[in-house]
Structures are given as structure tokens and as C-alpha cells.
Amino acid sequence: MTSTPSPGTERAELIRALAVLSERPGPSHPAVAEALGLESPSPVDHTELFVHRLPPYASIYLDPQGKIGGDARDRVAGFWRAVGLTPPAEPDHLASLLGLW
């Protein structure tokens, strides 16, 4: 008998899958996109969305001047430490934050 994942587990898996898709397209993208019923993003699509339109760094939205990094990134890194984890190199990157879920 197989067990059905709980709604919470399914949501967590979805969020982790979105973390993968928010990174530069790589070998795992086609399978993840297919599992979600999406087209696999091309490098051009990724650049258009995450470089030109919506940079995937929390610090740019938290910093009063809209800068990437700096004090805002340090504050986000503090949240990682507060939950007992070592912050990654880019603690405020969308993929890192979604991967925490």
C-alpha cells in the first residue's frame, strides 16, 4: 500500500521544484519542468526574467537604494544562522530561500 503525500508535503516539494527552476537552466530543468507541466525554460528566458526583469535576490528589494548584497544580504544571512544553518554564498538568492522550505 502506497501512502499519499500530505498537502503540506506536496507544497514543500513544489516550492523546492520552483527553487530549481529559479536557477540558471541546467540538466535537471527539463525533468522538473515536465513534472510541473511546464515548458523547460531556455537560457534566454531565464536571463530575460531573472536578469532583466526580476533579479532573484532579496537584498535588491530590501535595500533602500535597491542594491544587491550589502547590509540587506547580511540580514538575510542572519536568518539562516538563526535557524542553525550556515548561510550559502548567496543567502538572499531566490533558489536558496525556496530551498529552505
C-alpha positions as CSV (number, residue, x, y, z in Angstrom):
1,M,0.0,0.0,0.0
2,T,1.4,3.4,-1.0
3,S,0.8,6.4,1.0
4,T,-0.5,9.6,-0.4
5,P,1.7,12.6,0.4
6,S,0.1,15.2,2.7
7,P,-0.9,18.6,1.2
8,G,2.0,20.1,3.2
9,T,4.5,17.7,1.7
10,E,3.2,18.4,-1.8
11,R,3.5,22.1,-1.3
12,A,7.1,21.7,0.0
13,E,8.0,19.6,-3.0
14,L,6.5,22.3,-5.3
15,I,8.5,25.0,-3.6
16,R,11.7,23.1,-3.9
17,A,11.0,22.4,-7.6
18,L,10.5,26.1,-8.1
19,A,13.8,26.7,-6.4
20,V,15.4,24.5,-9.1
21,L,13.7,26.4,-11.9
22,S,14.8,29.8,-10.5
23,E,18.4,28.8,-11.0
24,R,20.2,29.1,-14.3
25,P,18.9,26.3,-16.6
26,G,20.8,23.1,-16.1
27,P,20.5,19.4,-16.6
28,S,17.7,18.9,-14.1
29,H,15.4,21.6,-15.5
30,P,13.7,19.6,-18.2
31,A,12.6,16.9,-15.8
32,V,11.4,19.3,-13.1
33,A,9.6,21.5,-15.6
34,E,7.9,18.4,-17.1
35,A,6.8,17.2,-13.6
36,L,5.2,20.6,-13.1
37,G,3.5,20.6,-16.5
38,L,5.7,23.5,-17.7
39,E,8.0,24.0,-20.7
40,S,11.6,23.8,-19.8
41,P,13.0,27.4,-19.6
42,S,15.7,28.3,-22.0
43,P,18.8,30.3,-21.0
44,V,17.3,33.3,-22.9
45,D,14.0,33.0,-21.0
46,H,15.9,32.8,-17.7
47,T,18.1,35.8,-18.5
48,E,15.1,37.9,-19.6
49,L,13.2,37.1,-16.4
50,F,15.9,36.9,-13.7
51,V,18.5,39.4,-15.0
52,H,16.5,42.0,-16.9
53,R,13.1,42.0,-15.1
54,L,13.2,40.5,-11.6
55,P,16.6,39.9,-10.1
56,P,16.3,36.9,-7.8
57,Y,18.0,38.5,-4.8
58,A,16.0,39.5,-1.7
59,S,18.6,42.3,-1.0
60,I,17.6,44.3,-4.0
61,Y,14.1,44.6,-2.7
62,L,15.1,45.1,0.9
63,D,17.8,47.7,0.4
64,P,16.6,51.3,0.3
65,Q,18.7,52.0,-2.7
66,G,17.9,48.7,-4.5
67,K,21.4,47.4,-4.2
68,I,22.3,43.7,-4.4
69,G,24.2,42.5,-1.4
70,G,25.3,44.7,1.5
71,D,23.5,45.0,4.8
72,A,20.3,43.5,3.4
73,R,22.1,40.3,2.4
74,D,23.8,40.2,5.8
75,R,20.4,40.4,7.5
76,V,19.1,37.5,5.4
77,A,22.2,35.5,6.2
78,G,21.4,36.2,9.9
79,F,18.1,34.4,9.4
80,W,20.0,31.4,8.1
81,R,22.1,31.4,11.2
82,A,19.1,31.9,13.5
83,V,17.7,28.6,12.3
84,G,21.0,26.9,12.9
85,L,22.2,26.8,9.3
86,T,25.4,28.0,7.6
87,P,24.4,30.7,5.1
88,P,25.3,29.8,1.5
89,A,27.4,32.1,-0.7
90,E,24.2,33.8,-1.9
91,P,21.9,33.6,1.1
92,D,19.4,36.0,-0.4
93,H,19.1,34.3,-3.8
94,L,15.5,33.0,-4.5
95,A,16.8,29.5,-5.1
96,S,18.5,29.4,-1.7
97,L,15.5,30.8,0.1
98,L,13.0,28.5,-1.6
99,G,15.3,25.6,-0.9
100,L,14.9,26.2,2.8
101,W,11.3,25.2,2.7
